[in-house]
Amino acid sequence: MTTASRFVIAGGGLAAAKLAEALRANDFDGTVSLICGEERLPYERPPLSKECLLGKKTPDDCIVDPAQWYRDHHIEILVGTTVTGVDRSTKTVALPDGTTLPYDKLALATGSRPRRLPVPGADAAGVYTLRNAEDTEALLEMFRTARRLVVVGGGWIGLEVTAAARTAGLEVTVLEALPVPLQTALGAEMGQVFADLHREHGVDLRCAAKVAEITVRDGRATGVRLSDDTRIEADAVLIAVGARPNIDLAVDAGLATADGVLVDESLATSDPDIVAVGDIADQMHPVLGRRIRVEHWANALNQPAVAAATMLGKSAVYDRLPYFFTDQYDLGMEYTGYVAPKQDARVVVRGDLGKREFVAFWLDSGNRVLAGMNVNVWDVTDRIKALILSGEPVDPDRLADPATPL
């Protein structure tokens, strides 16, 4: 066990809140300071593009722990501020007002930010991104006043906002650079499932589209011009072209970084007194045998328990398989496992693709299950995990047969 007395958590999302919870659950009785950049208490982000945009929840409903919990557990939480620097030699973090906080152990949970679209007009009024609660509130206000929306990017956020906007009655055009939406994440065949879904709900989905400019009049976005000079008029534009991990602190502190902050199986960085969790953690995964960085809720929820143990000097390994989910119109989906970018994988479908009630499996060349995606089929995630973790080849024909138990 560590004899450290002061732990600092840089970041104010789900991962930060769960890390504070885990430290106290492990009977750490030292000082815990949580530095939260937003003026709100830490909250969960998945509902921002789902239930909140549909009016089923508010951002306040998504708060992880109420203010009283932090008081009861003696967590010092500083909202509306950020860590601006880390001095590893003095083991202090700098704050915007020039003060510093000492730490014995430091956790980086700084999350990610939306990628910018490098075209003229991207900074105009009426151009939106979605990352935080304020963004969701701005989109809801836009839903009440706009009639036409252009969404640039056919990834998870873009398509979830599209579904909410169509439900609110807006005309929506989605511009995706690839031949089908979600092709990078799911491949062409499964990406087509989502393309068909949105077109059936009246979305003007245009693939292989390249945005050249966001058109602007009097400082406000009026639509989009494509590289072929096609113009699409709109009252608002959403940029949803992915996210960048917030690793500036780690880079400036001299920690090992690549696509994210490099961490080992225990989530420790190249500095043994610093851990990293959530979107920024580029982890050596003990089951997958490779580095992965996952920008999904499950990591923010589950990694903190391991990171807390590591900070406390206990032996711990994060070995959960990647998991994410989406809800769009009447389609609910869960995805478990990992297929590397450009990895050659065969897709086997079990169920009714046309009705969108199926489980899709990705198999490697040896017919071992790499990942599974259940669409409007429930209570199969544990069985999908078991197939992946077994490492044993499967019979693709039996796997595709709903009459054969998984």
C-alpha positions in Angstrom: 0.0 0.0 0.0 1.2 3.5 -0.7 1.8 6.0 2.1 0.9 8.9 -0.2 -1.4 11.5 1.4 -2.5 13.7 -1.5 -4.0 12.6 -4.8 -5.0 15.0 -7.6 -7.4 14.1 -10.4 -7.1 16.3 -13.5 -10.4 16.2 -15.4 -14.1 16.4 -14.6 -15.9 13.7 -16.5 -17.2 10.3 -15.6 -13.7 8.8 -15.3 -12.7 11.5 -12.8 -15.8 11.0 -10.7 -15.4 7.2 -10.7 -11.8 7.5 -9.8 -12.7 9.6 -6.7 -15.3 7.0 -5.8 -12.8 4.1 -6.2 -10.2 5.8 -4.0 -12.6 6.2 -1.2 -14.0 2.7 -1.7 -10.5 1.4 -1.2 -10.3 3.2 2.1 -7.8 5.9 1.0 -8.2 8.5 3.7 -5.8 11.1 2.3 -6.7 14.3 0.4 -8.3 14.0 -3.0 -8.6 17.0 -5.2 -10.7 16.8 -8.4 -10.0 19.6 -10.9 -13.1 20.0 -13.1 -12.9 22.3 -16.1 -16.7 22.8 -16.5 -18.8 24.7 -14.1 -20.9 21.6 -13.5 -20.2 18.5 -11.4 -18.9 15.5 -13.3 -21.6 13.9 -15.5 -22.0 11.1 -18.1 -21.7 12.1 -21.7 -23.6 9.4 -23.7 -27.0 10.8 -23.0 -26.0 14.2 -24.4 -26.4 12.9 -28.0 -29.2 10.5 -27.1 -31.8 11.0 -24.3 -31.0 14.6 -23.7 -31.5 15.6 -27.4 -34.8 13.7 -27.4 -36.0 15.6 -24.3 -36.1 12.4 -22.1 -33.3 13.7 -19.8 -31.6 16.9 -19.0 -27.8 17.3 -18.5 -28.4 17.7 -14.8 -30.0 14.2 -14.8 -26.6 12.8 -15.9 -24.6 14.0 -12.9 -22.6 11.1 -11.5 -22.6 12.1 -7.9 -24.4 15.0 -6.2 -22.5 17.8 -4.4 -23.4 16.2 -1.0 -21.5 13.1 -2.0 -18.3 15.0 -2.5 -18.8 16.7 0.9 -19.6 13.5 2.7 -16.5 11.8 1.3 -14.2 14.8 1.8 -13.4 15.2 -1.9 -12.1 18.7 -2.8 -13.7 19.5 -6.1 -12.7 22.6 -8.0 -15.2 23.3 -10.8 -14.6 25.8 -13.5 -10.9 25.5 -13.5 -8.2 23.3 -15.1 -4.8 22.0 -14.6 -2.5 24.1 -16.8 0.7 22.3 -16.2 2.4 19.4 -14.4 5.9 19.7 -12.8 7.0 16.2 -12.2 10.3 17.3 -10.5 8.4 19.1 -7.7 5.3 16.9 -8.0 2.9 19.9 -8.4 0.2 20.9 -10.8 -0.4 24.5 -11.8 -3.8 26.2 -11.9 -4.9 29.2 -14.0 -4.7 31.6 -11.1 -1.0 30.9 -10.7 -1.3 28.7 -7.6 -0.1 25.2 -7.5 -1.2 22.0 -5.8 1.2 19.3 -4.6 0.5 15.7 -5.4 1.8 12.3 -4.3 -0.1 10.6 -7.1 -1.7 12.2 -10.1 -4.5 10.9 -12.4 -5.0 12.4 -15.9 -8.6 12.1 -17.0 -8.7 15.0 -19.4 -10.9 13.4 -22.1 -11.1 14.6 -25.7 -12.4 17.5 -27.8 -14.1 17.6 -31.2 -11.9 17.7 -34.2 -12.1 20.9 -36.2 -13.0 21.0 -39.9 -10.3 22.8 -41.7 -12.5 24.7 -44.2 -13.6 28.4 -44.5 -16.6 29.2 -42.4 -16.1 26.6 -39.7 -16.0 29.2 -37.0 -19.2 31.0 -38.0 -22.3 31.4 -35.9 -24.7 28.5 -36.5 -21.9 25.9 -36.7 -22.1 23.4 -33.8 -20.1 20.6 -32.3 -21.2 18.2 -29.5 -19.0 17.4 -26.6 -20.4 18.9 -23.4 -23.7 19.8 -21.8 -23.6 23.4 -23.1 -23.4 22.0 -26.6 -26.5 19.8 -26.1 -28.4 22.8 -24.7 -27.4 24.9 -27.7 -28.5 22.1 -30.1 -31.9 21.8 -28.4 -32.4 25.5 -28.8 -31.4 25.2 -32.5 -33.9 22.3 -32.9 -36.7 24.7 -31.8 -35.8 27.4 -34.3 -34.2 25.7 -37.3 -35.8 23.9 -40.2 -32.8 22.5 -42.1 -29.6 21.0 -40.6 -26.5 19.8 -42.3 -24.4 17.2 -40.4 -20.8 16.8 -41.5 -19.7 13.4 -40.5 -21.5 10.0 -40.4 -19.9 8.6 -37.3 -21.7 7.8 -34.0 -22.2 11.4 -32.8 -23.3 12.6 -36.2 -25.8 9.9 -36.7 -27.2 10.1 -33.1 -27.7 13.9 -33.5 -29.3 13.2 -36.9 -31.8 10.8 -35.4 -32.7 13.3 -32.7 -33.0 16.1 -35.2 -35.3 14.1 -37.5 -37.4 13.1 -34.5 -37.7 16.9 -33.7 -38.9 17.4 -37.3 -35.9 19.0 -39.0 -34.8 18.3 -42.5 -31.3 16.7 -42.2 -28.6 16.2 -44.8 -25.6 14.1 -43.7 -22.3 14.4 -45.5 -20.0 11.5 -45.1 -16.5 11.3 -46.8 -16.5 7.5 -46.9 -18.6 5.3 -49.2 -20.9 4.4 -46.2 -21.3 5.8 -42.7 -19.4 4.0 -39.9 -17.2 2.2 -42.5 -14.1 2.6 -40.3 -15.8 1.3 -37.2 -18.0 -1.5 -38.7 -17.0 -2.1 -42.3 -19.1 -1.6 -45.4 -21.7 -4.2 -44.9 -22.7 -3.1 -41.4 -22.3 0.5 -42.2 -24.9 0.0 -44.9 -27.4 -1.1 -42.2 -27.1 2.4 -40.7 -27.2 4.1 -44.1 -30.5 2.3 -44.9 -31.9 3.1 -41.4 -31.4 6.9 -41.8 -32.6 7.0 -45.4 -35.8 5.2 -44.3 -36.3 8.0 -41.8 -36.0 10.7 -44.5 -32.4 11.7 -44.1 -30.6 13.0 -47.2 -27.4 10.9 -46.8 -24.7 11.8 -49.2 -21.6 9.6 -49.1 -18.2 10.1 -50.7 -18.9 13.8 -50.1 -16.1 16.3 -49.5 -16.9 19.7 -47.8 -15.0 22.6 -49.3 -16.6 25.5 -47.4 -19.3 26.3 -44.9 -21.1 29.2 -46.6 -21.7 32.3 -44.5 -23.8 35.4 -44.7 -23.6 38.2 -42.2 -21.4 36.1 -40.0 -23.8 33.1 -39.8 -23.7 29.8 -41.5 -26.1 29.4 -44.4 -25.1 25.9 -45.6 -22.3 24.0 -47.2 -20.5 24.0 -50.5 -19.0 20.7 -51.6 -15.8 20.1 -53.6 -17.8 19.6 -56.7 -19.4 23.0 -56.1 -22.8 21.5 -55.0 -24.4 23.8 -52.5 -26.7 22.7 -49.7 -28.7 25.4 -47.9 -29.2 25.0 -44.2 -30.1 27.0 -41.1 -27.4 25.2 -39.0 -24.3 22.9 -39.5 -23.1 20.3 -37.1 -19.4 19.3 -37.4 -19.0 15.7 -36.2 -15.7 14.4 -37.7 -14.3 12.7 -34.7 -12.4 13.7 -31.5 -8.8 14.4 -30.4 -7.5 13.2 -27.0 -6.5 16.1 -24.7 -2.9 15.1 -24.1 -1.3 18.5 -24.1 -0.6 18.2 -20.3 1.0 14.9 -20.7 3.2 16.0 -23.7 4.3 19.2 -21.9 5.1 17.1 -18.8 7.4 14.8 -20.9 5.3 11.7 -20.5 5.4 9.0 -23.2 2.6 9.7 -25.7 1.6 8.6 -29.2 -2.1 8.6 -30.3 -2.8 9.1 -26.6 -0.9 8.9 -23.3 0.9 5.6 -23.2 -0.1 3.4 -20.3 0.7 -0.2 -19.3 -1.8 -2.9 -18.3 -2.3 -1.2 -14.9 -2.9 2.2 -16.5 0.4 3.6 -15.2 2.1 6.1 -17.5 5.9 6.3 -18.0 5.9 8.1 -14.7 5.0 5.6 -12.0 3.3 8.3 -9.9 0.9 9.3 -12.7 -2.0 7.2 -14.2 -4.2 8.0 -17.2 -7.8 6.9 -17.8 -10.6 7.3 -20.3 -10.3 8.8 -23.8 -6.6 9.6 -23.5 -5.4 6.2 -22.3 -3.4 4.4 -25.0 -3.2 1.1 -23.2 -1.3 -2.1 -23.7 -4.2 -4.4 -23.5 -3.4 -7.8 -22.0 -6.1 -9.8 -23.8 -5.8 -8.2 -27.2 -2.0 -8.1 -27.1 -1.7 -4.7 -28.6 -2.1 -1.0 -27.8 -5.6 0.4 -28.1 -7.2 3.8 -27.2 -11.0 3.7 -26.9 -13.2 6.8 -26.8 -16.2 5.2 -25.2 -18.2 5.3 -22.0 -17.3 1.8 -20.8 -13.6 2.7 -20.4 -14.5 5.9 -18.5 -16.8 3.8 -16.3 -14.5 0.8 -15.6 -10.9 1.9 -15.9 -10.9 4.1 -12.7 -11.2 1.1 -10.4 -7.9 -0.3 -11.8 -6.3 3.2 -11.9 -7.2 3.7 -8.2 -5.7 0.4 -7.2 -2.5 1.3 -9.1 -2.3 4.7 -7.4 -2.7 2.9 -4.0 0.2 0.5 -4.8 -2.0 -2.5 -5.4 -1.6 -5.0 -8.3 -4.3 -4.4 -10.9 -4.8 -5.0 -14.6 -7.4 -3.6 -16.9 -8.5 -6.4 -19.2 -12.1 -5.7 -20.1 -13.0 -6.0 -23.8 -14.0 -2.7 -25.5 -17.7 -2.1 -25.4 -19.9 0.6 -26.8 -23.6 1.2 -27.7 -25.9 3.4 -29.7 -29.6 4.2 -29.9 -30.9 5.7 -33.2 -34.7 5.8 -33.9 -35.9 2.3 -33.1 -32.5 0.7 -33.4 -30.6 -0.2 -30.3 -27.1 -1.7 -30.6 -24.3 -3.0 -28.4 -20.8 -3.8 -29.7 -18.2 -5.9 -27.9 -14.7 -6.7 -28.9 -12.1 -5.2 -31.2 -11.2 -5.4 -34.9 -8.0 -3.5 -35.7 -8.2 -0.9 -38.5 -7.8 -2.5 -41.9 -7.8 -6.0 -40.3 -9.1 -8.6 -42.7 -12.2 -10.0 -40.9 -15.2 -11.9 -42.2 -18.6 -10.8 -41.0 -21.1 -13.6 -40.1 -24.8 -12.5 -39.5 -27.1 -14.4 -37.2 -30.7 -13.3 -37.4 -32.7 -11.0 -39.7 -30.7 -8.3 -41.3 -33.7 -6.9 -43.1 -35.7 -6.4 -39.9 -32.6 -5.2 -38.1 -32.9 -7.9 -35.5 -29.5 -9.7 -35.6 -26.1 -10.4 -34.2 -23.1 -9.8 -36.4 -19.8 -11.4 -35.7 -16.3 -10.5 -37.0 -14.1 -13.6 -37.5 -10.4 -13.7 -38.2 -8.8 -16.0 -40.8 -8.8 -18.8 -38.3 -12.5 -18.4 -37.6 -11.9 -17.0 -34.1 -14.4 -14.4 -33.0 -12.9 -10.9 -32.7 -16.1 -8.9 -32.0 -19.8 -9.1 -31.9 -22.6 -6.5 -32.5 -26.1 -7.2 -31.3 -28.8 -5.1 -33.0 -32.3 -5.1 -31.3 -31.3 -8.5 -29.8 -30.6 -8.4 -26.1 -29.0 -10.3 -23.2 -26.3 -11.8 -25.4 -23.3 -9.7 -24.5 -21.9 -12.1 -22.0 -22.1 -14.9 -24.6 -20.3 -12.8 -27.2 -17.6 -12.0 -24.6 -17.2 -15.7 -23.9 -16.8 -16.5 -27.6 -14.1 -13.9 -28.0 -12.2 -14.8 -24.8 -12.2 -18.5 -25.5 -9.9 -17.9 -28.5 -11.3 -21.1 -30.1 -12.3 -21.3 -33.7 -16.1 -21.5 -34.4 -18.1 -23.1 -37.2 -19.4 -20.0 -39.2 -22.4 -21.9 -40.4 -23.5 -22.9 -36.9 -22.7 -19.4 -35.6 -25.1 -18.0 -38.2 -27.9 -20.4 -37.3 -30.2 -18.9 -34.6 -31.2 -22.5 -33.7 -27.7 -23.2 -32.5 -27.2 -21.9 -28.9 -24.3 -19.5 -28.7 
